[in-house]
């Protein structure tokens, strides 16, 4: 079984990848997307999205990291795929699943699921350009407005030469609302001879096991669940789920490192965003969020978090 951390725009950046890879046996992590339009992007763009390129294409804990590209022009996607791999990415992934309106308006992400022939052209160009020993992979949803093209899209990507395919078991219009339609992945996995990775509504070990049973896949991709339960991959592979005290300690570690980094001004928004996921797993997170959500500065939020940690210590 493989467990892969999904690319989550604005959520899983290099710091989050570093923190999660230190406590989880992830087999692969995929970056937030690099937007490709009409040029070969400078190296600094790739290093900004994926600083792990400077450490051999892996986190400091040794988890391999794959750069994801988003775009619709086959030639420019191919050129940038070459650059990503030459800089050290462990293969290259292409995003055909992003549901964001801004991305879709510029003909990127999930909007391309309406055009199987274009999916084919993009993946084929990338596969032809990238050395054969480097994987070219893709992530799709089940469709855009509906799921009618789910198999045609999957076959187009396979026939273009993709090494493997990750499938988020919802259409664009489904957003992130449950359920995830795993049965469609079952069908795709039965027809494609390449590895298929199942994604959608995997929040704990039981979800992962049921997903693999339903789909027949031996690999899963986790996204929001990995933020809700910070040691989700380790939990799926047999460890006990993190306690609230452990997760709170992890948030304080994240806080210290975030405030030292280049994105420190975003810290209040980022920590509140994390709490919005933790609420699903921990009732304590919901209670604490009610207290800190009114604060706008890092110092105020840190004071609340440290106070919560001290209170837990006193209880023990």
N, C-alpha and C positions, 0 to 999 in steps of 0.2 A: 504494500500500500504506500502510495505517495500522498503527501499533503502539501499543497501549494498555496502561498499567500497571494490573494487576488490583488490586482492593481486597484487602488481606491483613490481617485483624484481628490486632493485636498485633505486626505486623511492619513494615508500610509506613505509618508515621505521617508527619507533616508534615516532620520533619527528614530522614527517608529519602527522601521525595519531592523535597525540595530538593537533596539530594546527587545523586540519580540523574538528575534533570532537567538538572543542570549538565553532565553528561557524555553525555547521550543525547538523540536527537531524538524523544522521545515526542510523539505527537499528542494524547494525553489521559491524565490520571491520575484514578483514581477513589478516593475516600477510604474509610477504614474506615467501617463502617456507623454511622448514628445510629439508635438504638433508639427506635421510636415505639410507644406503648402506648395511652394514652387522654387525651392532652392535646396542645396546641400547645406545643412546647418553647421555652424562652427562648432568646434570641439567643446567649447565652453558651455554650450547648451546641454550637451550630453553629460558633462561633468556636474552641472548644476542639478539635473534631475537624478543622476546616478553617480554620486561621489564614490560609490564602491568600485567604479572603473579604475580608480587609483590604487585599489588594494586587490588587484587580480580578479575583478568582477565578482567579488563576494563580500559579505559582511565580515566584520572583525571576528565573528564567531564561526566563520567558515561556510555560511549558507550562500549558495550561488544566486546571483541576481541577473535577471534578464530585462533588457530595455524593451519597452513597448512603444511602438510608433502608431500614430493615428493620422490618416490622410487618405486621399482617393486617387492621387496621380501615380500610376504604376512605376514610372521612371524615377521620380523623385523619392518614392518610398524605397525603391531598390537602392538608390545611391545612399540614402541615409541608413539603410539596413547594413550596407557594407561598412559604413563609418562606425556604427554602433559595435559591430563585431570586431573591427580592427582595434577599437579602443579597449576591448576586453569584455564586452557583454557576453554572457553565456547563451549564445543564440540570440534571436530577435523575435518579438511577438508583435502581432498587429491587432489593433482594437477595432472590432466591428460591433461593439456592444454598448458604447457610452450613450446614455439616454438624454444627456444634457441638451437643452434647446439651443444654446449658443453653438455647441459643437455640431448638432444636426443641421442647423441653418446654413452652415458652411460646408455641407455635404460630407461630414465626417461621422465616425461612430456608427450608431445603430441605423441611421438613415440609409446606409449602404445595403442593409439587409433586404431592401426592395429590388436590388439589382444583382442577382447571382453572377451574371457574366462579369461585372466589375470586380466582385470579390475574387473571382478566378484570375483576372488580369493582374490585380495587385499582388496576390500571393505568388502567382507564377513568376512575375518579374523579380520579386524578392528571393524566391527560391533559386532562380537562375543566377542571381547575382552573388548570393552568399555561399561561401565554401560548403561543400557537401557534408563536412563533418560538424557543421554548426546547425542546430535546429532552427527551423522557421515555423513558428506556431501562430495560432490565431485564437481569439476569444469572440464568441458570438452570443447573442440572445436568440430566442426562438423566432423572432420576426420583428417587424416594425409596428404596423397597425393591427396585424393579426399574425397567426402562426402558420399560414398556408404555405410559406416557402421554406419552412425549417429544414426539410430534407434536401431540397434543391441547393440551399446555401451550404449545408454541410458537405454535400457531394462536390460542389464547386471548389471548396477549399481543399478537400482531399485530392481531387483530380489535378489541382494546381501544384501539388507536391508538398503540402504542409506535413510537418513531422508529427504533429498532434493537434487536437482541437479541444478547447475548453468551451463548455456550453453552460451559460446561465439560463436556467430553466424558466424563463419568463420572456414575454415580448416587451418591446419598448413601452407600449401603453400600459402594460401591467405594472411598470415601475418596480417598486420593491415590496408591493403588497403580497402577503401570503394568499394562496399557497405557491410553492414552486412546482412546476409541472414536470416532475422527474420522468414520467412515462415517455415523454418525447425524447429524452436522452437515452432511454432504453432502446428506442427504435434506431436512433442515430448510431449508438454503440454496436448494435447488431449488424448494421450495414457497412460501417467503415472499418477497414482493416488496420487503421492507425489508432494509437491510443486516444481515447476520449476521456476528458476530465469533467466530472460532474460538479456543478456549482449552483447554489441557491438554497436558502433556509437550512443551513447547517450550523447549528448553535451549540451542539454538544456531541458527546461520543455516540449517544443513541441515534441522533440524527444522521451522523456520518455512516454508521453501520446500516441503517435503514436505506439511506441513499444508495449505498453500494449494492445492497441486496436488490433494490428495485431496478437500478440501471444496469447492473452487471459490470460497472466500472471498478477498477482497482485504484483509481486516483480521484481525490476530491480537491476542490479549490474552495477556500474559506475567505470571506470578506468581512462583513459586519460582525459575524460571530467571533472573529479573532480579536476585535476590539472590545466586545461585550465580555468575553472571558479571555483574559490575556494569555493564559497558557493553554488555549484550545487545542493546538496541535499535539502538545504533550499529553493532554487529557484524552484525546482520541486514541493515542497510542498507549494509553494505560495508566498515566499518572492521575492522581487526585486533582480535582479542579481547585484552582486558587481560592483561598478564603478571601473575605473582604479585607482583612488586615494585610494580606500579601498584595492584593491589588492596590490598596491605598499606598502602600510602601512603594510600589512600582510607579504610581503617579507622582509621588514626590521625587523619585529618581529622575523621571521624565522631566519634571519641573526644573530641577537643577540643571539638567543638560540643555533643555530648551532655552533657558535664560542666558546660557553661555554662547548660544549659536546665533546664526544669521537671521533667524526668524523670531527672535525674542519678542518683537512688538506684537506678534500674533498670538502670544501665549494665552491671554485671557479667553479669546475665542476658541482656541484649540482645546484647552482643558475642559471648557464647557461642552464642546462637541464630543469629547471622549465620554463625559458623564452621560450624554444622551444615549450612548450605547451601553454603558455599564448599568444603567437603570434596569435593563432587561434581566440581568443576572443577579443583581444585588439590591435588595430593598434599602440597604444603608446608603447606596449611591443616590437614590431618589431623595431620601431625607436630607443628605448633605447638599445636594444640588439646589434644593429649595433655599438653603442658607446662602450659598455662594453666588447664585445666579445674578443677584443684584449688584455685585461688585464688578468694577471695571478695570482695576489695576492689579498687576501681578502681586504686589505686596499684600493686598487685602485677601486675595485668593489663597496665597501661600499661608497666611495666618490661619485661615479656616481649615485648610488641609492639615497643617501641623497640629492644630487644636484637636482635630478628629483623631489623629494618630496618637496623641498623648492620652486622650480619653480611652482609646482601646487598650493602651498599655496599662492604664490604671485598673481597667476591668480585669485584666489577666493577673 
